[in-house]
Amino acid sequence: MIYTLSKLIERRDYERIVNWDDFVRKFNFVIDRTISALKKNDNESYAANMQEARGFLESVSGDLKYYIQEVLRKASINKGSRIYEHGISLGQTAKLLGISEWELLEYTGQSKIADMKFSDTLEIRKRAKMALEFLA
């Protein structure tokens, strides 16, 4: 959301949004509720507020609407590549972000994620020992 807003402001596209001040006021209200939900660890409310914020962005009229949707889609793909980089499967990541596996695969194929060398895992006894030491 923030990335999309920054692109709108950076390129001065916000000037084409009718009632920009009203849009900002409503959007800020939703973001404030989102932050409050995060502070309370209320994941359900957080997700609902984020969806509402996304809806505000996507409700912008005219050709700007398609631009915003494209920026949101690309941001989701970029974020998905980072999640995938941390070991979550491609399918789970795509489903989580509402993008296609193909889009995510195409992006990760162009990045250096596939070339990254992950550290070797520890043998099970060492992992168990570390876990026990951590819990002690």
Secondary structure per residue as TSV (DSSP state, phi and psi in degrees):
chain	resnum	aa	ss	phi	psi
A	1	M	-	360.0	-48.3
A	2	I	H	-63.9	-41.0
A	3	Y	H	-59.6	-44.7
A	4	T	H	-63.1	-44.8
A	5	L	H	-61.0	-40.7
A	6	S	H	-63.3	-37.4
A	7	K	H	-66.4	-39.6
A	8	L	H	-61.7	-44.4
A	9	I	H	-73.9	-41.9
A	10	E	H	-59.2	-40.5
A	11	R	T	-95.1	6.0
A	12	R	T	60.8	23.1
A	13	D	G	-69.6	-22.0
A	14	Y	G	-60.3	-23.7
A	15	E	G	-64.8	-19.7
A	16	R	G	-89.6	-4.8
A	17	I	S	-84.5	122.2
A	18	V	T	-67.1	137.1
A	19	N	T	58.0	48.4
A	20	W	H	-54.5	-43.8
A	21	D	H	-61.2	-41.3
A	22	D	H	-65.5	-41.1
A	23	F	H	-59.5	-46.4
A	24	V	H	-63.1	-43.5
A	25	R	H	-60.5	-47.5
A	26	K	H	-66.0	-42.0
A	27	F	H	-64.8	-43.1
A	28	N	H	-61.9	-37.6
A	29	F	H	-61.2	-44.1
A	30	V	H	-66.3	-41.4
A	31	I	H	-64.8	-38.9
A	32	D	H	-60.8	-42.4
A	33	R	H	-64.6	-36.2
A	34	T	H	-64.5	-45.3
A	35	I	H	-62.5	-42.2
A	36	S	H	-60.8	-41.8
A	37	A	H	-63.5	-39.0
A	38	L	H	-63.2	-43.3
A	39	K	H	-63.1	-29.8
A	40	K	T	-91.6	2.2
A	41	N	T	56.6	34.7
A	42	D	-	-94.9	85.4
A	43	N	H	-63.2	-35.3
A	44	E	H	-65.3	-46.5
A	45	S	H	-66.0	-39.0
A	46	Y	H	-58.0	-49.7
A	47	A	H	-62.0	-41.8
A	48	A	H	-64.4	-42.1
A	49	N	H	-67.7	-38.4
A	50	M	H	-64.3	-39.7
A	51	Q	H	-64.3	-39.9
A	52	E	H	-64.9	-41.9
A	53	A	H	-62.1	-42.4
A	54	R	H	-62.8	-39.3
A	55	G	H	-61.3	-40.4
A	56	F	H	-58.5	-46.5
A	57	L	H	-63.5	-40.6
A	58	E	H	-77.2	-13.6
A	59	S	T	-83.5	-5.8
A	60	V	-	-60.1	137.2
A	61	S	-	-87.1	169.0
A	62	G	T	77.5	-165.3
A	63	D	H	-67.7	-18.5
A	64	L	H	-65.6	-30.2
A	65	K	H	-58.1	-44.9
A	66	Y	H	-68.8	-35.0
A	67	Y	H	-63.6	-45.9
A	68	I	H	-62.3	-44.7
A	69	Q	H	-60.6	-38.8
A	70	E	H	-68.5	-40.7
A	71	V	H	-63.9	-42.8
A	72	L	H	-61.8	-41.6
A	73	R	H	-64.0	-45.5
A	74	K	H	-65.6	-36.9
A	75	A	H	-65.2	-38.8
A	76	S	H	-64.4	-41.1
A	77	I	H	-64.5	-43.8
A	78	N	H	-61.4	-46.5
A	79	K	H	-62.9	-40.1
A	80	G	H	-60.3	-37.7
A	81	S	H	-64.6	-34.9
A	82	R	H	-70.8	-38.5
A	83	I	H	-65.0	-45.1
A	84	Y	H	-61.2	-37.4
A	85	E	H	-60.0	-29.5
A	86	H	T	-88.5	7.6
A	87	G	T	104.4	-0.1
A	88	I	-	-78.6	139.7
A	89	S	-	-61.5	156.5
A	90	L	H	-60.2	-44.4
A	91	G	H	-63.6	-44.9
A	92	Q	H	-64.8	-41.2
A	93	T	H	-64.7	-45.3
A	94	A	H	-61.8	-44.2
A	95	K	H	-63.9	-42.9
A	96	L	H	-58.0	-40.1
A	97	L	H	-99.2	-0.8
A	98	G	T	70.2	33.7
A	99	I	-	-120.4	166.0
A	100	S	-	-83.1	151.5
A	101	E	H	-60.3	-36.3
A	102	W	H	-61.9	-44.8
A	103	E	H	-60.1	-44.8
A	104	L	H	-66.8	-42.6
A	105	L	H	-63.7	-41.3
A	106	E	H	-62.0	-42.8
A	107	Y	H	-68.5	-46.8
A	108	T	H	-66.7	-28.8
A	109	G	H	-66.8	-28.9
A	110	Q	H	-85.8	-17.3
A	111	S	S	-91.5	-176.8
A	112	K	S	-98.3	12.7
A	113	I	G	-60.1	-43.8
A	114	A	G	-65.7	-23.6
A	115	D	G	-88.6	-7.1
A	116	M	-	-68.6	139.0
A	117	K	-	-98.7	115.8
A	118	F	-	-86.3	148.2
A	119	S	-	-65.4	152.8
A	120	D	-	-66.9	145.5
A	121	T	-	-79.7	154.0
A	122	L	-	-78.9	151.7
A	123	E	-	-66.0	158.1
A	124	I	H	-59.3	-36.8
A	125	R	H	-64.4	-40.9
A	126	K	H	-68.2	-39.6
A	127	R	H	-63.5	-42.5
A	128	A	H	-63.7	-42.1
A	129	K	H	-63.1	-43.7
A	130	M	H	-62.2	-41.2
A	131	A	H	-64.5	-43.1
A	132	L	H	-65.2	-39.0
A	133	E	H	-66.0	-37.0
A	134	F	H	-66.3	-40.7
A	135	L	H	-78.6	-16.4
A	136	A	-	-75.7	360.0
